[in-house]
Amino acid sequence: MKQPRRREVELFSLSFLDVISCGFGAMIVLLVVVIATQRQAVEQVSGNVRGQVEASTTTREALAGEHQTLVRELEAKKRQLAQLQQRLTVLGGEFERAQRQQGTALAGAEASIRAEEQLRAVQQSLSEEMKRLASQAEYKPPDPNATIGGIPVDSEYIIFVIDTSGSMQQGAWPLVVRKMQEVLNSYPRVKGIQVLNDQGTYMFPSYAGQWIPDTPARRAVVIERLRGWNIFSASNPAPGIAQAIQTFHRPDQPTSIFVFGDDFNGSSIDEVVRSVARLNPKTASGQAAVRIHTFGFPVMVLLVNQQASFTRFAHLMRILAEQNSGSFVGLPALK
């Protein structure tokens, strides 16, 4: 019997190829979709990165500019610090020299004070008559008609009222010291001295309200103290003049006030003149109870170029001198 012929199985039939093709097509479609999506994401990420890079570059440039500015400022501050340190060193040396000079002057003053105290103790043991004779031999009243440089030197007590403002300190202080020496030299011997600034502050607080005895040693101490005397001033001599008259004027004590200054910052000249006139009335002879002599230092004209300010001050000083039996001295230079 004839065997039936087997049917050969076709592995790559048309149906199989169709399935395979569809699968590959689906994969290709998916691949195309994925690639398109990834490309958009990549472009977005790239854009963000480029923006961040540009922002970082701008920030870096700004920081670099600020760094350079800070470096320049730091160098300038270092130079300023070096200059200040150098100036501080110089001032420290000057301060030490001033302290040594002050210590020498104070030591001399203390020695003089101790000698005077010993002399006073000896004098107290003398009889009243002997003390009277000693006083007469020690002090000779001034000549009422004597003048030096147009300034009467007939007073037994003298007071200095000095403007200690910054303009005077910086522009005229050596001349102030010299003029005080000249005034003191014109009075070889007086019974009392006092020194205030224009605000009525005492040069020597220990002698506030009382006279500084006149001796060569004390005069030297006054001059030495004046060289470094630096205290607040309002450039208005009215308080100092009022303090001097109210505290020290006595009818039996011929007194002169010497006003040194360069500027007047008060509100009214007339107010100052009226105030001084009330405090310093005329005596029966027609003279003021206290003579007021005034010195004008031309700091505001020669250094500060304030002609109007100095003219106002000079006008006040001239009136005060004329109405209070004194003399006005307008200095033409600062040397």
Wavefront OBJ file of the C-alpha trace (Angstrom):
o trace
v 0.000 0.000 0.000
v 1.369 3.353 -0.992
v 2.298 5.666 1.906
v 0.632 9.082 1.849
v 3.107 11.852 0.982
v 3.914 14.138 3.937
v 3.182 17.790 3.583
v 6.266 19.925 4.039
v 5.961 22.633 6.650
v 7.045 26.090 5.409
v 8.825 27.948 8.176
v 8.794 31.320 6.417
v 5.295 31.441 5.245
v 3.612 34.648 4.169
v 1.715 34.940 7.425
v 4.874 34.675 9.450
v 6.590 37.338 7.391
v 3.613 39.608 7.859
v 3.826 39.270 11.626
v 7.537 39.871 11.633
v 7.187 42.937 9.423
v 4.486 44.388 11.600
v 6.645 43.895 14.673
v 9.621 45.570 13.062
v 7.435 48.398 11.884
v 6.064 48.932 15.374
v 9.577 48.977 16.792
v 10.690 51.504 14.196
v 7.698 53.723 15.012
v 8.473 53.492 18.725
v 12.132 54.260 18.030
v 11.208 57.326 15.969
v 8.876 58.581 18.724
v 11.505 58.036 21.414
v 14.222 59.747 19.383
v 11.975 62.782 18.704
v 11.060 63.056 22.394
v 14.686 62.744 23.491
v 15.751 65.397 20.968
v 13.278 67.926 22.440
v 14.433 67.081 25.956
v 18.057 67.401 24.942
v 17.412 70.763 23.291
v 15.553 71.966 26.411
v 18.327 70.806 28.712
v 20.935 72.355 26.423
v 19.071 75.671 26.481
v 18.876 75.628 30.279
v 22.559 74.803 30.549
v 23.502 77.591 28.127
v 21.407 80.064 30.177
v 23.071 78.975 33.384
v 26.497 79.240 31.767
v 25.748 82.764 30.522
v 24.415 83.801 33.972
v 27.468 82.308 35.660
v 29.747 84.143 33.244
v 27.991 87.458 33.969
v 28.148 86.843 37.711
v 31.837 85.917 37.491
v 32.630 89.101 35.560
v 30.703 91.206 38.095
v 32.501 89.514 40.985
v 35.824 90.040 39.273
v 35.062 93.782 38.936
v 34.011 94.021 42.594
v 37.168 92.147 43.569
v 39.356 94.635 41.743
v 37.483 97.550 43.348
v 37.881 96.017 46.805
v 41.573 95.382 46.163
v 42.096 99.049 45.231
v 40.140 100.225 48.292
v 42.161 97.872 50.503
v 45.428 99.267 49.142
v 44.193 102.824 49.749
v 43.192 101.920 53.325
v 46.592 100.345 53.900
v 48.301 103.545 52.744
v 46.061 105.638 55.004
v 46.774 103.317 57.921
v 50.516 103.613 57.327
v 50.252 107.419 57.234
v 48.164 107.451 60.436
v 50.627 105.140 62.162
v 53.487 107.404 61.124
v 51.593 110.476 62.345
v 50.765 108.688 65.611
v 54.441 107.933 66.131
v 55.348 111.590 65.590
v 52.592 112.777 67.937
v 53.678 110.240 70.532
v 57.196 111.672 70.467
v 55.866 115.219 70.746
v 53.595 114.196 73.617
v 56.504 112.628 75.499
v 58.602 115.766 75.028
v 55.698 117.914 76.205
v 55.271 115.691 79.276
v 58.940 116.000 80.113
v 58.791 119.790 79.722
v 55.653 119.959 81.814
v 57.220 117.802 84.485
v 60.253 120.096 84.608
v 58.047 123.189 84.814
v 55.827 121.673 87.496
v 58.843 120.617 89.522
v 60.158 124.178 89.372
v 56.744 125.515 90.292
v 56.437 123.169 93.251
v 59.872 124.178 94.472
v 58.881 127.827 94.147
v 55.634 127.211 96.020
v 57.479 125.453 98.843
v 59.937 128.357 99.084
v 57.079 130.847 99.179
v 55.285 128.861 101.862
v 58.428 128.859 103.963
v 58.820 132.594 103.424
v 55.194 133.134 104.372
v 55.694 131.162 107.569
v 58.674 133.358 108.424
v 56.771 136.533 107.639
v 53.896 135.462 109.865
v 56.275 135.408 112.795
v 57.166 139.086 112.276
v 55.372 141.918 113.956
v 52.637 143.825 112.138
v 54.935 146.806 111.747
v 57.734 144.729 110.255
v 55.320 143.113 107.777
v 54.052 146.544 106.769
v 57.608 147.753 106.134
v 58.454 144.598 104.248
v 55.359 145.029 102.092
v 56.263 148.627 101.320
v 59.800 147.654 100.386
v 58.570 144.748 98.279
v 55.881 146.507 96.268
v 55.865 149.935 94.676
v 52.539 151.245 93.303
v 52.602 151.871 89.546
v 52.784 155.322 88.054
v 49.196 156.292 87.103
v 50.525 158.181 84.064
v 52.841 155.448 82.766
v 52.076 153.907 79.378
v 53.801 151.335 77.169
v 52.834 151.136 73.518
v 49.820 153.331 74.232
v 48.514 150.992 76.959
v 48.306 152.412 80.506
v 50.202 150.296 83.024
v 48.653 151.757 86.157
v 46.961 148.564 87.395
v 47.989 146.474 90.375
v 46.108 143.377 89.160
v 45.941 142.018 85.606
v 43.679 139.408 84.014
v 44.082 137.736 80.620
v 40.948 136.597 78.741
v 42.202 134.516 75.781
v 40.314 133.000 72.845
v 41.493 129.361 72.739
v 39.603 128.416 69.557
v 41.105 126.278 66.805
v 41.849 129.241 64.541
v 43.868 130.933 67.300
v 45.662 127.693 68.179
v 46.632 126.955 64.583
v 47.290 130.456 63.309
v 48.386 132.729 66.115
v 49.451 130.790 69.206
v 53.199 131.592 69.157
v 52.258 135.274 68.794
v 49.753 134.948 71.668
v 52.538 133.608 73.907
v 54.864 136.427 72.862
v 52.250 139.141 73.449
v 51.457 137.805 76.918
v 55.178 137.929 77.741
v 55.326 141.525 76.494
v 52.333 142.531 78.622
v 53.825 140.863 81.697
v 57.167 142.545 81.032
v 55.416 145.907 80.920
v 54.251 145.211 84.502
v 57.481 144.405 86.373
v 55.571 143.807 89.569
v 51.845 143.420 90.325
v 49.880 142.060 93.251
v 47.975 139.409 91.360
v 47.599 137.682 87.972
v 44.817 135.550 86.550
v 44.298 133.770 83.204
v 40.935 132.635 81.758
v 39.783 131.670 78.311
v 36.918 133.448 76.561
v 34.399 131.057 78.173
v 35.606 131.917 81.686
v 37.540 128.655 82.197
v 40.565 129.065 84.463
v 44.029 128.111 83.244
v 44.794 126.911 86.794
v 41.636 125.455 88.400
v 43.386 125.389 91.796
v 43.389 129.215 91.683
v 39.765 129.576 90.580
v 38.259 132.684 92.155
v 41.552 133.903 93.626
v 44.646 135.728 92.436
v 47.812 133.944 91.350
v 50.653 135.556 93.338
v 53.122 137.392 91.104
v 56.630 135.929 91.223
v 59.173 135.241 88.453
v 58.709 131.497 88.925
v 54.937 131.731 88.635
v 55.210 133.906 85.548
v 57.421 131.259 83.962
v 54.857 128.560 84.836
v 52.031 130.644 83.333
v 53.931 131.105 80.064
v 54.880 127.426 79.901
v 51.289 126.362 80.569
v 50.019 128.756 77.895
v 52.155 127.083 75.212
v 50.136 123.865 75.437
v 46.820 125.227 76.717
v 44.097 123.779 74.484
v 40.530 124.047 75.756
v 37.088 124.522 74.219
v 36.251 128.009 73.004
v 33.181 129.550 71.350
v 35.073 132.642 70.074
v 32.976 134.945 72.225
v 34.865 136.915 74.903
v 31.712 138.098 76.714
v 31.524 135.171 79.236
v 35.223 135.476 80.106
v 35.039 139.267 80.596
v 31.921 138.928 82.747
v 33.565 136.208 84.864
v 36.672 138.355 85.368
v 34.786 141.507 86.406
v 32.237 139.801 88.663
v 34.831 137.638 90.439
v 37.827 139.933 90.828
v 36.789 143.582 90.747
v 37.244 145.484 94.010
v 37.077 149.285 94.302
v 40.464 149.363 96.051
v 42.171 147.068 93.518
v 43.108 148.795 90.232
v 42.579 146.047 87.677
v 43.109 145.656 83.926
v 41.740 142.963 81.625
v 43.625 142.013 78.441
v 41.418 140.352 75.826
v 43.167 138.300 73.093
v 41.130 137.023 70.137
v 40.555 136.784 66.392
v 36.820 136.258 65.909
v 33.403 136.973 67.453
v 30.667 134.355 67.046
v 28.152 136.033 69.335
v 24.753 137.080 68.040
v 24.952 140.797 68.839
v 27.781 143.279 69.382
v 25.427 145.751 71.076
v 24.311 143.100 73.561
v 27.907 142.407 74.609
v 28.683 146.133 74.933
v 25.585 146.757 77.073
v 26.294 143.711 79.252
v 29.876 144.800 79.951
v 28.721 148.376 80.650
v 26.315 147.105 83.319
v 29.038 145.031 84.969
v 31.754 147.701 84.683
v 30.241 151.129 85.439
v 32.168 154.401 85.396
v 33.705 155.756 88.593
v 33.383 159.322 89.865
v 36.452 160.290 87.810
v 34.743 159.135 84.625
v 36.923 156.061 84.131
v 35.675 152.493 84.010
v 36.058 150.538 87.230
v 38.132 147.940 85.349
v 40.261 148.822 82.337
v 39.732 146.576 79.318
v 42.532 146.401 76.742
v 41.938 144.387 73.580
v 44.249 142.701 71.070
v 43.038 141.638 67.617
v 44.976 138.818 65.913
v 44.397 138.837 62.104
v 43.952 135.082 61.708
v 40.576 135.361 59.981
v 42.031 137.726 57.372
v 45.466 136.254 56.659
v 44.735 132.524 56.965
v 40.989 131.988 56.663
v 40.269 134.901 54.295
v 37.306 136.067 56.381
v 37.638 139.841 56.209
v 34.054 140.481 57.328
v 34.405 138.224 60.378
v 37.591 139.951 61.551
v 36.096 143.407 60.891
v 33.138 142.529 63.131
v 35.473 141.314 65.867
v 37.733 144.373 65.583
v 34.684 146.646 65.790
v 33.608 145.005 69.068
v 37.126 145.138 70.520
v 37.499 148.823 69.659
v 34.187 149.706 71.315
v 34.985 147.688 74.459
v 38.384 149.384 74.778
v 37.015 152.902 74.207
v 34.116 152.522 76.638
v 36.177 150.816 79.347
v 39.192 153.148 79.584
v 41.436 150.807 77.621
v 43.322 150.572 74.342
v 42.725 148.500 71.239
v 45.739 146.959 69.484
v 45.080 145.582 66.000
v 48.030 143.411 65.025
v 48.957 143.650 61.325
v 50.685 140.260 61.027
v 50.994 136.889 62.739
v 54.772 136.971 63.209
l 1 2 3 4 5 6 7 8 9 10 11 12 13 14 15 16 17 18 19 20 21 22 23 24 25 26 27 28 29 30 31 32 33 34 35 36 37 38 39 40 41 42 43 44 45 46 47 48 49 50 51 52 53 54 55 56 57 58 59 60 61 62 63 64 65 66 67 68 69 70 71 72 73 74 75 76 77 78 79 80 81 82 83 84 85 86 87 88 89 90 91 92 93 94 95 96 97 98 99 100 101 102 103 104 105 106 107 108 109 110 111 112 113 114 115 116 117 118 119 120 121 122 123 124 125 126 127 128 129 130 131 132 133 134 135 136 137 138 139 140 141 142 143 144 145 146 147 148 149 150 151 152 153 154 155 156 157 158 159 160 161 162 163 164 165 166 167 168 169 170 171 172 173 174 175 176 177 178 179 180 181 182 183 184 185 186 187 188 189 190 191 192 193 194 195 196 197 198 199 200 201 202 203 204 205 206 207 208 209 210 211 212 213 214 215 216 217 218 219 220 221 222 223 224 225 226 227 228 229 230 231 232 233 234 235 236 237 238 239 240 241 242 243 244 245 246 247 248 249 250 251 252 253 254 255 256 257 258 259 260 261 262 263 264 265 266 267 268 269 270 271 272 273 274 275 276 277 278 279 280 281 282 283 284 285 286 287 288 289 290 291 292 293 294 295 296 297 298 299 300 301 302 303 304 305 306 307 308 309 310 311 312 313 314 315 316 317 318 319 320 321 322 323 324 325 326 327 328 329 330 331 332 333 334 335
